[in-house]
Amino acid sequence: MDKTAMLEVENLSCGYGKTEVIHDLSFRVEAGERLCILGPNGCGKTTLLRALAGVISWQGSVEADGISLRGLSPKQRAKKIALMSQFSQAAFDYTVYEAVMLGRYAHRSRTLFPAETAADREAVQEALRRTGVWELREKLVTKLSGGQMQRVFLARTFAQEPQVILLDEPANHLDLRCQAELLESLREWTADRRRCVAGVFHDISLALAFADQVLLLEGGRKLACGPVEELDSELLDRLYCMDVRQFMRRMYGRWE
Amino acid sequence: MRTGVKMGMLFLAALAAVLLGIGVGSVYVPPGDILAIVTGRIFHMPLPDHIPANYSVMVLDMRLPRVLLAFLTGAALSVCGGVMQSLLQNPLASPFGLGVSSGAGLGAALVIVLGGTLTGLGTFLLPAVSLSFALGTVFFVLFLSAKLDRRMSNVTVILVGMVVSLFCNAVMSLLATGSPAHAQRIQLWQLGSFSMREWSAVWALLPVTAVVFLYFLRYAGELDVMTFGEEQASAMGVDLRRVRGRLMTAVAALTGTAVAFVGIIGFVDLIVPHIARRFFGAAHRRTLPASALIGGMFLVLCDLAARTLTPPHEIPIGSITAFLGAPFFLYLFFGRRKDG
């Protein structure tokens, strides 16, 4: 595969009000790659995603597929980069199909009654099938289980047709099989075309099983970044202030 | 059933409610006569012989404006309620939570207490002052929320709205206590009434309702996306701060105008959007028109009850809506839980 940066972040700083959380951060994710962002609570993982998705403002330079996000309108940006939040909620009775169709918002024209185009319907159908919720399309989102809900939100993210997907703890509250299915859908999605995924995970084993690149964050700064295989486990120990490998061995060693 | 068919049936039901509202009273006027009188006036045709001349005056100058005012108010409050619930992702939110009603109430109380000395604007003085107070209060709430929390999260807006509302209510109570002579009028205004029955009120409320309603429809897509959370909406391409600011201003203007003419009528804004969602789903391009029709119909019927149940006295409309609304809301909420 030729190496093209899908997501290129240079000297990014951001935070809330006067408090800077992320300091001068640079990294890149190539096409077809999956990056996991690891770090202890409060190191700025979620803040980083929020900045990249345009939820909060930032300084520095961010490019998606070679196009600077600075100066793009919210809709143009949403066509490049999508965020699957940690806390998605459904307050009202939309059907699954309607909820996934909302992912097409950025592709809609600004008229009084924007019609669904053939491209909209195609993208929504593909997203529903890809995530295995096609059969649920007539159901109300408020009646779904946690695992089904996450898959619907993933479908909505796919329907947005971005090139970069940002994930914030996508596997939270899901059982093992749901986690595996969710990450498998994402893996297929990335392998398909010029796309990439950057995700925040708390579960290190899950993260390392899913990703091929890893970014370690410590206090809002980059501690290390590189392929998962080359990850120095001592850095993980330092990051989490514990012997990570010994912990893993204790967890999984019993079955071997 | 198809949405179009359901909407058509709802429209016919609303029309029937309006005809009933005009027809029933001290003298009954049948629907056919009402239509003859109204079309006769519009197209300058002479009345059929069997309709007494005073019917025409009664329908055109007394009942029709009152029913239209009730319908417009119901539509306005319901639509605003639905929009606020979506903006704040909270099924229990209402425009009154932003301080619209308490601001308007404070303005009205001031006019009532200082009343005699200020008669420059005539009948429009009270509505004008309470509308300005309503708008002023909402802008103060939004301004303070933005000051306290740069991201203006929903929780901040709801809390600040509550605090400012309570403060306005306190000042209003002080005013009422300070001048016992006016206390009753203040209290009656707070419960709402359509007895003003003037065409001028209809002509003032109609364009505001129509314009704001179309404005909301234009933002139906954004509203749909925003019900799934602020962060997500922002990442999906909604210009969150701008859209929210515009919509809240529109809500304040419309509720403020309605409240200014008829007083504070609770519960409509809270329950009607839920009824509309039950029958038409959550998508705003369907719920907004449905809320307008259901809300209008509901208030016309409540007003009918208010003026016919205990003649010659009128029951304050606010008590009727709460009397019917409270149990209905409980039924709706817990009925929903059961099949959920």
Interface residues (C-beta under 8 A of the other chain):
Chain A: Y16 G17 R50 A53 G54 V55 I56 S73 P74 K75 Q76 R77 A78 K79 I81 A82 L83 S85 F87 S88 Q89 A90 A91 F92 D93 Y94 T95 E98 A99 L102 G103 Y105 A106 R108 L112 F113 P114 T142 K143 Q160 L166
Chain B: Q85 S86 Q89 N90 P91 R150 R151 L214 L217 R218 G221 E222 D224 V225 T227 F228 G229 E231 Q232 S234 A235 M236 G237 V238 D239 R277 G281 A282 A283 R285 G340
